[in-house]
Amino acid sequence: MPSLFKQIQAGTVWDFHGGIHPPARKTQTNQKPIATLPMPDRLYIPLRQHIGVPGQLLVQIGQRVLKGQALTSADNSMAVPVHAPTSGVVLSIAPHTSPHPSALPELTLVLAPDGLDEWRVREPLNISHCDKVQLLNRIQDSGIAGMGGAGFPTHLKSGVAQPVDYLIINAVECEPYISADDLLMQEAATTIVKGIDILCRLLSPKAVLIGIEDDKPIATAAMKAACSQREHYYVRTVPTKYPSGGEKQLIQLLTNKEVPNGRRPIDIGIVMQNVGTAFAVAQAVLDDHPLISRIVTVAGDTLSQQQNVLALLGTPVSDLLDACGFQPEHKQRIIMGGPMMGFTLPDLSVPVVKTTNCILAPTVAELPAATEEMDCIRCSACADACPASLLPQQLLWYSKARDNEKLAEYNLADCIECGACAYVCPSEIPLVQYYRVAKADIREQQREALKAEQAKARFEARNERLEREKQERLERNQQLAAARQQQQTSGAGNAVADALARIKAKQAQAAPQDEQNKAQILAERELKKQQAREYQQQKAQQQAVEEHAEQHSQTPAISNSTDSKAAAVAAAIARAQAKKAAQKPEQLIKPAQSVDEMNKPMRAAEADPRKAAIAAAIARAKAKQQAQTETETETETETKTETETETSAPLIAADAVNKSAVESNAASAIEDPRKAAVAAALARAKAKKQANAEPTEQTEASATNSVVPETVVAETVVPETVVPETVVPETVVAEDPRKAAIAAAIARAKARKQADSENS
């Protein structure tokens, strides 16, 4: 028995199961040349005209485009771009009725032709210098998809990696009325063969089989003449039988091979392309002519001129019908496609697309509409006519019941929707419509199942990731704990101690600088204080000089009376302090000062006679002021001091004066030791004046009984600028009774000594 290839070479043609023989009705169009339509006013270009996804839009509203310019880009392997059929302006990009049985709107670009038909720059390719990648890119960029009805992207079929035994060119137009491929082969057989050469360059098949029905003798002769110089190009004539143009049926006719259920022709080493697709490939590669037009059969008894026309993609169906003399009748139907697999259009604005091969406008008598559906009589005529060897009756029942499992079991996916079963059904059951709805439901369920499976996979992947991260964290924590324990046991903690030592060293280095800054700040403060004190001294000296000048103008009597009054007050204060100290011997607050400490201010005054003179002037000025403000109380104070030394009233007055004097002296002595020296000098000056004014015996007696220590007297006569006149609390005066007694004795001794020295 000869091999399969030898049988094919010998011209053997096989048969397939089922099939029907409807009236061809092609003579009205296949005897006329291809006509050219006038330019339409508007072109409606859907962005998706193939099986797959639409490309990315490249133009915008109001933009002028050139003929052949890409309107979308192929950014996906399943995307095929569309191009401008002519030059013009983009009017809108909006949804429009689609050329589909569902008639659902799809995004459509509306182009207004400008009548110039101006081409973009074209760049043809030289096949001998091109590789496969360049050819495939050119095919995809030219927007070529299967033109036999399915619309599958051509570059995917032509770029398969599996080895190819046979390339089959489908030129079998088995459906009635359609003769577009017949006229194409009659007028452009040479170009079609060039396209086949390009496909062979991409696929490298063992042989090329061109199948043509036996009712196309002119086309068969033209193709044989064009292929006469090509080896292993075989033109084969097949019997006229519907649907011999189906992919699986033509493969069985030419190779006697059956495509397994759920598989593709490439799985058995076969690739099939439409004759119109081969013609478009040749134009795209050799002339850089993208797919912007195609041949469409316009037929039907309502047309005065039935013919094949070359229509631009996007041309409304109404323009085709008007060009062919359309005379509609009542309840007129317009069908896109053949009478077996076509669908009725909802309106005439639907455009021509890449997969449009026929527009029918039949009369009611010519192609009667389907009558009312009746019940199935189980005649099995549909099963006999099915070219895919299916059981249409069983598929009908399961489609109505939506039993998708049974539909899959009975291989609904193998149905090619040829309509042969509905054509022979005596009950007028639209079987194909039921199958299409069932297929749509199955596809939707498959998509939902796929989404659920993907969601489940993502959920499981997320859980695995979370668990893995948890384990990694646990391991990391365990490693860190082990490292810490190892550091503690191996003395690795010295690193922390070293770090602390470095920090302390840095702090120690910074400490001298801080101390130096502090010392500088303190020195600046002391300098400012010294300057302030000098300023105060200068100011006090100026005031003392002024007051001294005023004192020279005063009478000696006033000065003498004032000095005697001050001495009397001081004596009263001393007596009151001694008495109060005797009454409260338990109050011991501060230790008594030594004689040397008490004499320090006196020695300081003696060392600087100028300061003593200034202090004396200040004392005289204060005495003068006091004499002027307290004239009425002077006499009363002297009387009480001399006669009532033991009464309570003088004690209280003396105590108050003593408190004020002690507090003022303490405050001024603490603030500045020089003030204490000035006060001592003033006290000596007062004592000298008193000695000159009174007899010696009286001075001694008063000094023995009531002399106040010089420090106390000096404290009571401090200049106003140095010591403020405030009331001192009682606790300050009565700090130590022994101190008061010692101070009084020292004061008496000093007064006696001073009197002796002055008398001598």
C-alpha positions in Angstrom: 0.0 0.0 0.0 1.5 3.4 -1.0 2.3 5.9 1.7 0.0 8.8 2.6 2.3 11.3 0.9 2.4 9.2 -2.3 -1.4 9.0 -2.3 -1.6 12.8 -1.9 0.9 13.2 -4.8 -1.3 10.9 -6.8 -4.3 13.3 -6.3 -6.3 11.1 -4.0 -9.2 12.8 -2.2 -11.1 11.3 0.7 -14.5 12.0 2.2 -16.0 13.0 5.5 -19.1 12.0 7.4 -22.4 13.8 6.8 -22.8 17.0 4.8 -25.6 18.4 2.7 -26.0 19.8 -0.8 -28.0 23.1 -0.7 -28.5 25.1 -3.9 -25.3 27.0 -4.8 -26.7 30.1 -6.3 -23.3 31.5 -7.3 -23.8 32.1 -10.9 -25.2 35.5 -10.3 -21.9 36.8 -9.0 -19.0 34.6 -10.1 -19.4 35.6 -13.8 -18.8 39.3 -13.2 -15.5 41.1 -12.4 -14.8 42.7 -9.0 -16.3 46.1 -8.7 -15.0 49.1 -6.8 -17.2 51.1 -4.5 -17.3 54.9 -4.4 -15.8 56.5 -1.3 -18.4 56.5 1.5 -19.1 59.6 3.6 -18.2 57.9 6.9 -16.1 54.9 7.8 -17.0 53.0 11.0 -13.8 51.1 12.0 -14.2 48.8 15.1 -11.0 48.5 17.1 -11.4 44.8 17.4 -12.0 42.8 14.2 -10.5 39.4 15.1 -10.4 36.7 17.8 -8.3 38.3 20.6 -8.0 41.7 22.3 -8.1 45.1 20.7 -4.9 47.1 20.3 -3.9 50.3 22.1 -5.4 53.4 20.5 -2.9 55.7 18.8 -5.0 58.6 17.5 -7.4 61.1 19.0 -10.5 62.9 17.9 -9.8 65.7 15.4 -6.6 64.2 14.2 -6.0 63.8 10.4 -4.7 60.3 9.4 -3.2 59.0 6.2 -4.2 55.9 4.3 -2.6 52.8 5.8 -1.7 54.6 9.0 -2.0 52.5 12.1 -4.9 53.5 14.4 -4.1 51.0 17.1 -0.9 49.2 18.1 -0.3 45.5 18.7 0.8 45.5 22.3 -0.2 41.9 22.9 0.4 38.7 21.0 -3.4 38.3 20.6 -3.8 41.9 19.4 -3.9 42.9 15.8 -3.9 46.6 14.8 -6.4 48.3 12.5 -5.5 50.9 9.9 -7.0 53.9 8.2 -8.6 52.7 4.9 -8.1 56.2 3.5 -6.9 59.6 4.5 -9.3 61.8 6.6 -10.1 63.2 10.0 -11.1 61.2 13.1 -14.6 62.4 14.0 -15.3 60.3 17.1 -14.3 57.2 19.1 -17.4 55.8 20.7 -19.4 52.5 20.9 -21.2 51.4 17.8 -23.3 48.4 16.7 -20.9 45.5 16.1 -21.0 43.0 13.2 -21.8 40.2 15.6 -24.8 37.9 16.2 -25.3 39.6 19.6 -25.2 43.1 18.0 -23.6 44.4 21.2 -21.9 47.8 20.8 -18.1 47.9 20.5 -15.6 50.8 20.6 -15.6 52.2 17.0 -13.6 54.9 15.4 -15.5 57.1 12.9 -13.4 58.5 10.1 -14.5 61.2 7.7 -12.6 60.7 4.3 -11.1 63.9 2.8 -11.2 62.4 -0.8 -7.4 62.7 -1.3 -6.7 59.0 -0.5 -3.2 60.1 0.5 -0.9 57.2 1.5 1.6 57.1 4.3 5.2 56.2 3.5 5.5 52.6 2.6 8.5 50.3 3.1 8.3 47.0 1.2 10.5 44.1 2.4 12.9 42.0 0.4 12.1 38.3 1.2 15.6 37.1 0.4 17.1 39.4 3.0 14.5 39.0 5.7 14.4 36.6 8.6 11.3 35.0 10.2 11.0 37.5 12.9 10.8 40.4 10.5 8.2 38.7 8.4 6.1 37.8 11.4 6.3 41.4 12.7 5.3 42.7 9.3 2.3 40.4 9.2 1.2 41.4 12.7 1.8 45.1 12.1 -0.2 44.9 8.9 -3.3 43.8 10.9 -3.8 40.4 9.1 -6.2 37.9 10.6 -7.9 34.9 9.2 -10.3 36.0 6.5 -12.2 32.8 6.2 -14.6 33.6 9.0 -12.9 32.8 12.3 -10.5 35.8 12.3 -7.6 34.1 14.2 -4.4 36.2 14.1 -2.2 35.0 11.2 1.1 35.7 12.8 0.3 33.2 15.5 -0.6 30.4 13.1 2.5 31.2 10.9 4.9 31.3 13.8 4.4 27.9 15.3 7.5 26.1 16.6 6.2 22.5 15.9 7.3 20.9 12.6 4.7 21.2 9.8 4.0 18.5 7.3 1.3 20.1 5.2 0.3 23.7 4.6 -3.3 23.7 3.4 -4.7 26.7 1.5 -8.5 26.8 1.9 -10.1 28.0 -1.3 -13.3 26.0 -0.8 -16.3 28.3 -0.7 -18.9 25.7 0.1 -21.6 28.0 1.4 -24.3 29.2 -1.1 -24.1 32.6 -2.7 -20.5 33.3 -1.6 -18.0 33.7 -4.5 -15.4 36.2 -3.1 -12.5 33.7 -3.0 -13.5 32.4 -6.5 -13.1 35.9 -8.0 -9.9 36.6 -6.0 -8.3 33.5 -7.5 -9.4 34.3 -11.0 -7.9 37.8 -10.9 -5.0 37.6 -8.5 -3.7 34.0 -8.6 0.0 35.1 -8.9 -0.2 37.3 -5.8 -1.8 34.5 -3.9 1.0 32.2 -4.8 3.6 34.8 -3.6 1.8 34.9 -0.3 2.0 31.1 -0.1 5.7 31.4 -0.7 6.1 33.7 2.3 4.1 31.3 4.4 6.3 28.4 3.3 9.3 30.5 4.3 7.9 30.7 7.8 6.6 27.2 8.2 8.8 25.0 6.0 6.2 22.4 5.2 6.8 19.2 3.2 4.0 20.1 0.8 1.3 22.7 0.0 -2.2 21.5 -0.7 -4.6 24.0 -2.3 -8.2 22.7 -2.0 -10.8 24.1 -4.5 -14.4 22.9 -5.1 -15.1 21.4 -8.4 -17.7 24.1 -9.2 -14.9 26.7 -9.7 -13.1 25.6 -12.9 -11.8 29.1 -13.8 -10.2 29.6 -10.4 -8.8 26.0 -10.5 -7.1 26.6 -13.8 -5.7 30.0 -12.7 -4.2 28.5 -9.5 -2.6 25.5 -11.4 -1.0 27.9 -13.8 0.4 30.1 -11.0 1.8 27.0 -9.2 3.3 25.3 -12.2 6.8 26.5 -11.4 6.6 25.4 -7.6 7.5 22.0 -6.6 5.3 20.3 -4.0 2.5 22.8 -4.6 -0.6 20.7 -5.3 -4.0 22.1 -6.4 -6.7 19.6 -5.5 -10.3 19.6 -6.6 -12.8 18.4 -4.0 -16.5 17.6 -4.5 -19.1 20.3 -3.9 -20.5 19.4 -0.6 -21.4 21.5 2.4 -19.4 22.0 4.7 -16.3 20.9 2.9 -14.7 24.2 3.7 -14.6 23.5 7.4 -11.1 23.2 8.8 -11.4 19.6 10.1 -13.5 18.5 7.1 -11.0 19.8 4.5 -8.1 18.2 6.4 -9.9 14.9 6.2 -10.7 15.4 2.5 -7.1 16.2 1.5 -5.0 14.1 4.0 -7.4 11.5 5.4 -6.4 12.6 8.9 -8.8 13.4 11.7 -8.0 16.1 14.3 -8.5 14.5 17.7 -11.2 15.8 20.0 -10.1 18.9 21.8 -6.9 19.2 19.7 -5.7 21.6 17.0 -4.5 20.8 13.4 -0.9 21.8 14.4 -0.9 18.8 16.8 -1.0 16.5 13.7 1.5 18.6 11.7 -1.0 20.6 9.6 -1.5 24.4 9.3 -4.4 25.8 7.3 -4.7 29.4 5.9 -7.4 31.0 3.8 -6.7 32.0 0.3 -7.7 35.6 1.1 -5.2 35.5 4.0 -2.4 34.5 1.6 -3.2 37.3 -0.7 -3.2 39.8 2.3 0.2 38.4 3.4 1.7 39.1 0.0 0.4 42.6 -0.1 1.7 43.4 3.4 5.2 42.0 2.9 5.9 42.9 -0.8 4.0 46.3 -1.0 3.7 47.3 2.7 -0.1 47.4 2.1 -1.9 46.7 5.4 -5.3 45.0 5.5 -7.6 47.9 4.8 -10.0 46.3 2.3 -11.4 43.0 1.2 -13.7 41.4 -1.5 -17.3 41.1 -0.4 -20.1 39.2 -2.2 -23.3 41.3 -2.4 -26.2 39.0 -3.5 -29.9 38.6 -3.2 -33.0 39.1 -5.4 -33.7 42.5 -4.0 -30.5 43.8 -5.7 -30.5 44.9 -9.3 -26.7 44.3 -9.6 -25.5 41.3 -7.7 -21.7 41.2 -7.7 -18.4 41.0 -5.8 -17.1 44.4 -4.7 -13.8 45.6 -3.2 -15.0 47.4 0.0 -12.9 49.4 2.4 -13.0 48.1 6.0 -15.5 50.3 7.9 -17.9 50.8 5.0 -21.5 50.7 6.2 -23.6 47.9 4.8 -26.1 50.5 3.5 -23.4 51.9 1.1 -22.8 48.4 -0.3 -26.5 47.8 -0.9 -27.0 51.2 -2.5 -24.1 50.6 -4.8 -25.7 47.4 -6.0 -29.2 48.8 -6.5 -31.0 47.7 -3.3 -34.8 47.7 -3.5 -36.1 46.6 -0.1 -39.4 44.9 0.4 -41.6 44.6 3.5 -40.0 43.0 6.4 -36.7 42.9 4.6 -33.9 40.9 6.1 -30.2 41.7 5.6 -27.8 38.9 6.4 -24.1 39.2 7.0 -22.4 36.0 5.9 -23.9 33.1 4.0 -27.4 31.7 4.4 -26.1 28.8 6.5 -23.8 30.5 9.1 -24.7 34.1 8.7 -26.8 36.3 11.0 -29.4 39.0 10.6 -28.3 42.6 11.0 -30.2 44.9 13.4 -29.6 48.0 11.2 -27.7 48.9 8.1 -25.0 51.0 9.8 -23.1 47.9 10.7 -19.7 48.2 9.0 -17.7 45.7 6.9 -14.9 44.1 8.9 -12.0 41.7 8.1 -14.1 38.6 8.4 -17.1 39.9 6.3 -17.2 37.8 3.1 -20.9 38.2 2.1 -23.9 40.5 2.4 -27.3 38.9 1.5 -30.5 40.8 0.7 -32.9 38.0 -0.2 -36.6 38.1 -0.8 -39.0 36.2 1.4 -39.6 33.7 -1.4 -36.0 33.3 -2.1 -35.0 32.6 1.5 -38.0 32.1 3.7 -37.8 33.0 7.3 -37.8 30.3 10.0 -41.3 29.2 11.0 -42.5 28.4 14.5 -40.4 25.8 16.3 -42.0 22.4 16.8 -41.2 19.4 18.9 -38.5 17.0 17.9 -39.8 13.8 16.2 -36.5 12.0 16.7 -36.0 11.3 13.0 -32.1 11.4 13.3 -31.7 13.5 10.2 -29.6 15.9 12.1 -27.2 13.2 13.2 -26.9 11.9 9.6 -26.0 15.4 8.3 -23.6 16.4 11.1 -20.1 16.6 9.5 -18.5 16.3 13.0 -20.2 13.0 13.7 -22.1 14.4 16.8 -25.6 13.7 18.2 -27.4 17.0 17.7 -30.6 15.7 19.3 -28.8 14.8 22.5 -27.0 18.1 22.5 -30.3 19.9 22.1 -31.8 18.3 25.2 -28.8 19.0 27.4 -28.5 22.5 26.1 -32.1 23.2 27.2 -31.4 21.6 30.6 -28.1 23.5 31.0 -26.4 20.3 31.8 -22.9 21.3 31.0 -21.3 18.1 32.2 -23.4 16.1 29.7 -22.7 18.7 26.9 -18.9 18.2 27.5 -19.4 14.5 27.5 -21.1 14.7 24.1 -18.4 16.9 22.7 -20.3 20.1 22.1 -17.0 21.9 21.6 -16.5 20.0 18.3 -19.5 21.6 16.8 -18.5 24.0 14.0 -21.9 25.7 13.9 -22.3 24.9 10.2 -26.1 24.7 10.4 -26.4 21.5 8.5 -28.5 19.9 11.3 -30.9 22.9 11.4 -31.1 22.8 7.5 -32.4 19.2 7.5 -34.6 19.4 10.6 -38.3 18.9 9.7 -39.4 20.5 13.0 -37.7 23.8 12.2 -35.7 23.7 15.4 -32.9 26.3 15.4 -30.3 23.9 16.8 -27.3 26.1 16.1 -28.8 28.9 18.3 -29.2 26.5 21.2 -25.6 25.3 20.8 -24.3 28.9 20.7 -26.1 29.8 23.9 -24.8 26.6 25.6 -21.3 27.3 24.5 -21.5 30.9 25.9 -22.7 29.5 29.2 -19.9 27.0 29.4 -17.3 29.7 28.5 -18.7 31.9 31.3 -18.6 29.0 33.8 -15.1 28.2 32.7 -14.0 31.8 33.2 -15.6 31.9 36.7 -14.0 28.6 37.6 -10.6 29.9 36.4 -11.1 33.1 38.5 -12.0 31.0 41.5 -9.0 28.7 40.9 -6.7 31.7 40.6 -8.1 33.2 43.7 -7.7 30.0 45.6 -4.1 29.7 44.3 -3.4 33.3 45.5 -5.0 32.6 48.9 -2.9 29.4 49.3 0.2 31.2 48.2 -0.5 34.0 50.7 -1.0 31.5 53.5 2.2 29.7 52.5 4.1 33.1 52.4 2.7 34.1 55.9 3.7 30.7 57.3 7.1 30.9 55.7 7.7 34.4 57.1 6.5 33.2 60.5 9.0 30.3 60.5 11.7 32.6 59.3 11.0 35.1 62.1 11.0 32.2 64.6 14.3 30.9 63.3 15.8 34.4 63.3 14.7 35.0 66.9 16.1 31.6 68.0 19.4 32.5 66.3 19.5 35.9 67.9 18.8 34.3 71.3 21.5 31.7 70.8 23.9 34.4 69.8 23.1 36.6 72.8 23.6 33.6 75.1 26.9 32.8 73.5 28.0 36.3 73.9 27.1 36.3 77.6 28.9 33.0 78.1 32.0 33.8 76.1 32.5 37.2 77.4 31.4 38.9 74.2 29.7 41.5 76.4 33.1 43.3 76.5 32.0 44.9 73.3 29.3 46.8 75.1 31.7 47.8 77.8 34.2 49.0 75.2 31.4 51.1 73.6 30.5 52.6 77.0 34.2 53.3 77.6 34.5 55.1 74.3 31.4 57.2 75.2 32.8 58.1 78.6 36.2 59.0 77.0 34.4 61.3 74.6 32.5 62.9 77.5 35.8 63.3 79.4 37.4 65.0 76.4 34.5 67.3 76.2 34.4 68.1 79.9 37.5 70.4 80.1 36.2 72.4 77.3 32.9 72.8 79.1 34.7 73.8 82.3 36.8 76.3 80.4 33.6 77.8 79.0 32.0 78.0 82.4 35.1 79.7 83.9 35.1 82.2 81.1 31.5 83.0 81.7 32.0 83.4 85.5 35.0 85.7 84.9 33.0 87.8 82.6 30.2 88.0 85.2 32.7 89.0 88.0 34.2 91.7 85.8 30.7 93.1 85.1 30.0 93.1 88.9 33.3 94.9 89.6 32.5 97.5 87.1 29.1 98.0 88.5 30.5 98.4 92.1 33.1 100.9 90.9 30.4 102.9 89.2 28.3 102.9 92.4 31.3 104.0 94.4 32.0 106.9 92.1 28.4 107.9 92.2 28.4 107.8 96.1 31.6 109.8 96.2 30.1 112.5 94.1 27.0 112.6 96.3 29.2 112.7 99.5 31.2 115.6 98.1 28.1 117.6 97.4 26.6 116.8 100.8 30.0 117.8 102.5 29.8 121.2 100.9 26.3 121.6 102.2 27.4 120.6 105.7 30.0 123.5 105.9 27.2 125.9 105.5 25.3 124.5 108.6 25.8 125.8 112.1 27.8 123.8 114.6 24.9 123.8 117.0 22.7 121.7 114.9 25.5 119.2 114.4 26.2 119.0 118.1 22.6 118.5 119.0 22.3 115.8 116.4 25.4 114.0 117.6 24.2 114.1 121.2 20.8 112.8 120.3 22.3 109.9 118.3 24.6 109.0 121.2 21.6 108.9 123.6 19.6 106.7 121.2 22.6 104.4 120.9 22.9 104.1 124.7 19.2 103.3 125.1 19.5 100.6 122.4 22.5 99.0 124.2 20.6 98.9 127.5 17.5 97.4 125.9 19.6 94.8 124.2 21.4 93.8 127.4 18.2 93.5 129.3 16.5 91.5 126.6 19.5 89.2 126.3 19.3 88.6 130.1 15.7 87.7 129.9 16.2 85.1 127.0 19.5 83.4 127.6 18.3 80.2 125.8 18.2 81.8 122.3 21.5 81.0 120.8 21.6 81.5 117.0 25.0 82.7 116.1 28.4 82.7 117.9 29.8 86.0 119.1 32.3 87.7 116.9 35.8 88.1 118.1 37.3 91.5 119.0 39.6 91.4 116.0 36.6 90.8 113.6 34.7 93.7 115.2 37.8 96.0 114.8 38.3 95.1 111.2 36.0 97.8 109.9 37.7 100.4 112.2 41.1 99.4 110.9 39.9 99.6 107.4 38.6 103.1 108.0 41.8 104.2 109.6 43.8 102.9 106.7 41.8 105.1 104.3 41.1 108.6 105.6 39.4 109.7 102.4 36.7 107.0 102.9 36.2 108.1 106.5 35.7 111.7 105.4 33.1 110.7 102.9 31.3 108.6 105.4 31.3 111.5 107.9 29.8 113.7 105.3 27.1 111.2 104.6 26.3 110.8 108.3 26.0 114.6 108.8 23.6 114.8 105.8 21.4 112.1 107.2 21.4 113.7 110.7 20.4 117.0 109.2 17.5 115.4 107.4 16.4 113.5 110.5 16.5 116.7 112.5 14.3 118.5 110.1 11.6 115.8 109.9 11.5 114.8 113.5 11.7 118.1 115.4 8.7 117.5 117.6 9.9 114.1 118.9 13.5 115.0 119.7 12.9 116.5 123.2 10.6 113.7 124.2 13.1 111.0 123.1 16.0 112.7 125.1 13.9 112.9 128.3 12.8 109.3 128.1 16.3 108.1 127.4 17.9 109.9 130.5 15.2 109.5 133.1 13.2 106.3 132.3 16.0 103.8 131.5 14.2 100.8 133.1 10.6 101.4 131.9 9.1 99.2 129.3 8.5 102.0 126.7 12.2 103.0 126.3 13.1 99.3 126.1 10.6 98.7 123.3 11.8 101.8 121.4 15.4 100.9 121.9 14.7 97.4 120.9 13.1 98.4 117.7 15.9 100.8 116.8 18.4 98.2 117.7 16.7 95.6 115.5 16.7 98.0 112.5 20.3 98.9 113.1 21.5 95.3 113.5 19.6 94.2 110.4 20.9 97.1 108.3 24.4 96.5 109.5 24.2 92.7 108.8 22.9 93.3 105.3 25.5 96.0 104.5 28.3 94.0 106.0 27.4 90.9 104.1 27.1 92.8 100.9 30.3 94.8 101.1 33.0 94.9 104.0 34.0 98.4 102.9 30.6 99.7 104.0 31.3 98.4 107.5 34.6 100.4 107.6 32.8 103.6 106.5 30.3 103.1 109.2 33.0 102.6 111.9 34.7 105.9 110.8 31.4 107.7 111.1 31.0 106.4 114.6 34.4 107.6 115.6 33.7 111.0 114.2 30.5 111.3 116.1 32.2 110.2 119.4 34.9 112.9 119.0 32.4 115.6 118.4 30.4 114.5 121.5 33.6 114.6 123.6 34.2 118.2 122.6 30.7 119.3 123.3 30.2 117.7 126.7 32.3 117.6 129.9 34.6 114.7 130.5 32.8 113.4 133.6 29.4 113.3 131.9 30.9 111.5 128.9 32.5 108.8 131.1 29.3 108.2 133.1 27.2 107.9 130.0 29.8 105.7 128.4 29.9 103.5 131.5 26.1 103.0 131.7 24.8 103.1 128.1 27.6 103.1 125.5 26.6 101.0 122.5 29.3 99.1 120.6 30.8 101.0 117.8 29.6 98.5 115.3 26.0 99.0 116.4 26.2 102.8 116.4 27.8 102.7 113.0 25.1 100.5 111.7 22.5 102.9 112.8 24.0 105.8 110.9 24.6 104.3 107.4 24.1 106.5 104.4 20.8 106.1 102.6 22.4 104.9 99.4 24.0 102.0 101.2 21.5 100.6 103.7 17.7 101.0 103.5 15.8 101.8 106.6 13.8 98.7 107.4 12.4 97.1 110.5 14.4 94.0 111.6 12.5 91.1 113.3 13.1 90.6 117.0 14.8 87.3 116.5 17.6 88.9 114.6 18.6 91.3 117.5 18.3 88.7 120.2 20.4 86.1 118.6 23.0 85.7 121.5 22.9 87.5 124.9 26.6 86.8 125.5 27.5 88.4 122.2 25.5 91.5 123.2 27.2 91.7 126.6 30.7 91.3 125.1 29.9 93.9 122.4 28.7 96.4 125.1 31.9 95.9 127.2 34.1 96.3 124.2 32.2 99.5 123.2 32.7 101.0 126.7 36.4 100.1 126.7 36.9 101.7 123.3 35.0 104.8 124.3 37.1 105.2 127.5 40.3 104.6 125.6 39.3 107.1 122.9 38.4 109.7 125.5 41.7 109.3 127.3 43.6 109.6 124.0 41.8 112.7 123.0 42.2 114.4 126.4 45.9 113.7 126.4 
